[in-house]
Amino acid sequence: MPDLLVNLLKLPSLEPDVVRMEKAGVLIRRAQPFEITLVRSFVEEHFSVAWADEISVGFANKPVSIYIAVLEKQIVGFAAYECTRKTFFGPTGVAELLRGLGVGRALMIASLWGLKELGYVYGIIGGAGPIDFYEKAVGAIVIPGSDHGIYTNLLK
């Protein structure tokens, strides 16, 4: 899967997505340092131990570089940035029952705004899965020759 490049100067406004989520009862917010166990548990249960390890870096960042989606006081999604590498967005994921409702989009846009607030002009989505989604949502473009990216020669 290739890496994608996002021009952070051309991000869509976050507010419409946050308002839409609030109307559906989903709160999009930055994770708190004292929520590390809860967030890691959600990520490990719904995705992988590797992703849980990867986002742990975000809890050491100031501010925390992880956004979460909360429904009825339960985590239903997450998105991280500045964890894997500088300027990188991800990993990110939403509980299966809530996929396709805009939760992932809101989390992604919040995280990309987080990168912009750090002073970056471009963000990288590493090893992007749904390329069409990222192209449509934030104008991401494929980085030529990035098919192998940083996710090679990994420990098993």
Buried (B, 14 or more C-beta within 10 A) or exposed (E): BBBBBBBBEEBBEBEEBBEBBEEEEBBBEBBBEEBBEBBBEBBBEBBEEEBBEBBBBBBEBEEBBBBBBBBEEEBBBBBBBBBBEEBBBBBBBBBEEBEEBBBBBBBBBBBBBBBBEBEBEEBBBBBBEEBEBBBEBBBBEBBEEBEEBBEEEEEE
